[in-house]
Structure formats: structure tokens, C-alpha cells
């Protein structure tokens, strides 16, 4: 039987290697690649076409939420399984709305990861027990809270989210242009459109919005804000 091919997207090398070793013990699962940020995850998904991408949320250059959106849009046959330290209702609602097939928190027992990969590959969904309880117990409340963020997020294009993350991570227009392969003038236009759409008129405000929307972690910007 052909093994399930898996791409690991996690910015901490020690965690990536630990996950790889864990999964290598299963004969029916093959880790075909690893990514240290969301942009690499999207590129490697295009190159390797894995069956399942195990995706962290908080990663540099492109966060796991936006990487999930891009992967699901371009490669609908690839399943995305979120593996994150975050268990906030906002994150759960966002990744499910983006088409993720499951959500595990990193505190979950290790054997659940292999089980989750098998289940999502078959077309099922899979959640850590605590996440499943949280979704069941707080569904109505979570829908109300996340609705505002989701509506705001829906107003931004994929490229605008990419630009917003790089702005919030402290990248200058020149660095952002080089990272995205676009002109500085185009970056400036995206920045202006972001400010108009969000009614935010400075970089600090954009950064606070990126943190509130889960596009970056607050710890990334503690030295900037």
C-alpha cells in the first residue's frame, strides 16, 4: 500500500525533527519534506504535492493561517492538519473556515498525530479531545466572537494579508518587495489599500490589527510596538 505522504511546516527545528522521527516509526506514513515558514510550506506543497500538510500557525514570513488558505485554494486534494500551541476559539474558527481538516494542540498525546493524519487523508476531520470539547461547549459563543474577525479578514485579499504580515514583522517596503517579488511601488499601493480598508493610518495600528487577527503572535512585535 502506498504510504501517506506528509509535509511538516514548523518554524522550530527541534520540533520539526521530533515530529519527523515520530512519524518515521509508522510504516504507512512518509515525511517527504519540511518547511520552516509558511511561504516554504506553500512552495513545497506545489513541488511535492503531499497528501497531508501538518501546519503550525505561528511562523515567520507567512503565517499558517494564510499558508493554509493558499494551499487549500491551489491544491484542494491536499489536506491541512493544524498542529499548534494555540487553542483559542478565534484560531480554531479561522482555520476551519479556511478548510483545514483537523486541529491538534501540541500538548496532545503523540499517538494522536499519526491517527489524525490517517483520518484526514481518508476525508474525515480530526481534533484533539480538548479542542473537540471546546468546539462543542462554546460553539455559539465562538461563532459570535470570531464573526467580527472573520468579516474583517474576508475583506483582505491573499496578497494584502502577505503584505500586512511583513509590515507587522517590521519589514521595510524594499524588503517586502524583494520577499514577494513585486515592485516597491506595488507594496506601497498594497499598504495604502490596507490602511483604507481597515481604517488604520499608521504602521503601529496595522501591527496591532495583525496581532488581534492572529496573523502574527504578539511576542513577535514586543520590541517594535
C-alpha positions in Angstrom: 0.0 0.0 0.0 1.3 3.5 -0.9 2.2 5.4 2.2 0.6 8.7 3.2 2.9 11.5 2.2 3.3 14.3 4.7 4.9 17.8 4.7 5.8 19.2 8.1 5.5 23.0 8.4 7.0 24.2 11.8 9.5 27.0 12.4 11.3 25.4 15.4 13.8 22.9 14.1 13.9 20.8 17.2 10.1 20.3 17.0 10.3 19.6 13.2 12.9 16.9 13.7 11.0 15.4 16.7 7.8 15.2 14.6 9.8 13.6 11.7 11.2 10.9 14.0 7.9 10.2 15.5 6.2 9.7 12.1 9.1 7.7 10.6 8.2 5.0 13.1 4.9 4.5 11.2 5.4 2.4 8.0 2.3 3.8 6.4 3.4 7.4 6.7 6.3 9.1 4.8 7.6 12.5 5.6 8.5 13.9 2.1 9.6 17.4 3.3 9.8 20.0 6.0 9.2 23.8 5.9 10.4 26.4 8.4 7.8 29.1 7.4 4.5 29.4 5.7 6.0 30.5 2.4 8.2 27.4 2.2 5.1 25.3 3.0 3.2 26.7 0.1 6.2 26.3 -2.3 6.9 22.7 -1.1 3.3 21.7 -1.4 3.4 22.9 -5.0 6.6 20.9 -5.6 5.9 17.7 -3.6 2.1 17.5 -3.7 1.9 15.8 -0.3 -1.3 14.1 0.8 -1.3 15.9 4.2 0.4 19.1 5.4 0.9 19.3 9.2 0.8 23.1 9.8 1.9 25.2 12.7 0.1 28.6 12.9 2.7 31.0 14.2 5.5 31.1 11.6 7.6 33.9 10.1 7.2 35.4 6.6 3.8 33.8 6.1 1.7 32.5 9.0 0.0 29.1 9.0 -3.5 30.6 8.5 -2.6 32.3 5.3 -0.5 29.4 4.1 -3.5 27.1 4.7 -5.7 29.4 2.7 -3.3 29.4 -0.2 -2.7 25.6 -0.1 -6.4 24.8 0.1 -7.2 27.2 -2.8 -4.4 25.9 -5.1 -4.2 22.2 -4.1 -7.7 21.1 -2.9 -6.7 17.5 -2.8 -4.0 18.2 -0.1 -5.4 18.0 3.4 -4.1 20.5 6.0 -3.9 19.4 9.6 -3.2 22.2 12.1 -0.7 21.4 15.0 -0.4 24.4 17.2 0.2 25.6 20.8 -2.8 27.9 20.4 -6.2 26.7 21.4 -8.1 30.0 21.2 -11.6 29.9 19.8 -10.6 32.5 17.2 -7.8 30.3 15.8 -10.0 27.3 15.7 -12.8 29.0 13.8 -10.5 30.7 11.3 -8.6 27.5 10.3 -11.8 25.5 9.9 -13.3 28.3 7.8 -10.2 28.1 5.6 -10.7 24.4 5.0 -8.3 22.7 7.5 -9.3 19.1 8.0 -8.3 19.0 11.7 -6.8 20.7 14.6 -4.4 19.3 17.2 -2.8 21.2 20.1 0.9 20.4 20.8 0.1 19.3 24.3 -1.9 16.4 22.8 -0.6 12.8 23.3 1.9 12.0 20.5 -0.1 9.0 19.2 -2.9 11.2 18.1 -0.8 12.8 15.4 -0.4 9.6 13.3 -4.1 8.8 13.9 -5.1 12.3 12.8 -3.1 12.1 9.6 -4.7 8.8 8.7 -8.2 10.1 9.4 -7.9 13.4 7.4 -6.3 11.5 4.5 -9.5 9.4 4.4 -11.6 12.5 4.2 -12.6 12.7 7.9 -12.0 15.5 10.3 -9.9 15.1 13.5 -9.5 17.2 16.6 -7.6 16.9 19.9 -10.1 15.8 22.6 -9.8 19.1 24.3 -10.5 21.0 21.1 -13.5 18.8 20.3 -14.9 19.6 23.7 -14.2 23.3 23.3 -15.9 23.4 19.9 -18.9 21.6 21.3 -19.2 23.6 24.5 -18.5 27.0 23.1 -19.8 26.8 19.5 -22.4 29.6 19.7 -20.2 31.9 21.7 -17.2 31.2 19.4 -19.2 32.0 16.3 -20.2 35.3 17.7 -16.7 36.3 18.8 -14.9 35.2 15.6 -17.5 36.6 13.3 -16.1 40.1 13.5 -12.5 39.0 12.8 -13.7 36.7 10.0 -15.6 39.5 8.3 -12.6 41.8 8.5 -10.3 39.1 7.2 -12.7 38.4 4.3 -12.2 42.0 3.2 -8.5 41.4 2.6 -7.0 39.7 -0.4 -4.4 37.0 0.0 -1.6 39.3 -1.2 -2.8 42.0 1.2 -2.5 39.5 4.1 1.0 38.7 3.0 1.9 42.4 2.9 0.3 43.0 6.3 2.2 40.2 7.9 5.6 41.5 6.6 4.7 45.1 7.7 3.8 43.8 11.1 7.1 41.9 11.3 9.0 45.1 10.8 10.0 44.7 7.1 10.6 47.8 5.1 8.9 48.3 1.8 12.1 47.3 -0.1 12.5 44.1 1.9 8.8 43.3 1.4 9.1 43.9 -2.3 12.1 41.6 -2.5 10.3 38.9 -0.5 7.2 38.9 -2.6 8.8 39.5 -5.9 6.9 42.7 -6.6 7.9 46.4 -7.0 8.3 48.8 -4.1 5.5 50.9 -5.7 3.2 47.9 -5.6 4.0 47.4 -2.0 3.2 51.0 -1.3 -0.2 50.6 -3.1 -1.0 47.5 -1.0 -0.1 49.3 2.2 -2.3 52.2 1.3 -5.2 49.9 0.4 -4.8 48.1 3.8 -5.0 51.4 5.6 -8.1 52.4 3.7 -9.9 49.1 4.1 -9.1 48.8 7.8 -9.4 52.5 8.5 -6.0 52.3 10.1 -3.5 55.0 9.3 -0.1 54.0 10.8 2.2 51.0 11.0 1.6 50.5 14.7 -2.1 50.3 14.1 -1.6 47.7 11.3 0.6 45.7 13.7 -2.0 45.7 16.4 -4.6 44.6 13.9 -2.3 41.8 12.7 -1.9 40.6 16.3 -5.6 40.8 17.0 -6.5 38.9 13.9 -4.0 36.1 14.6 -1.8 37.0 11.6 1.3 37.2 13.9 1.9 36.5 17.5 2.1 39.4 19.9 5.6 38.2 21.1 7.0 38.9 17.6 6.4 42.6 18.0 7.1 43.3 21.6 10.3 45.3 20.7 8.6 47.2 17.9 5.2 48.5 19.2 
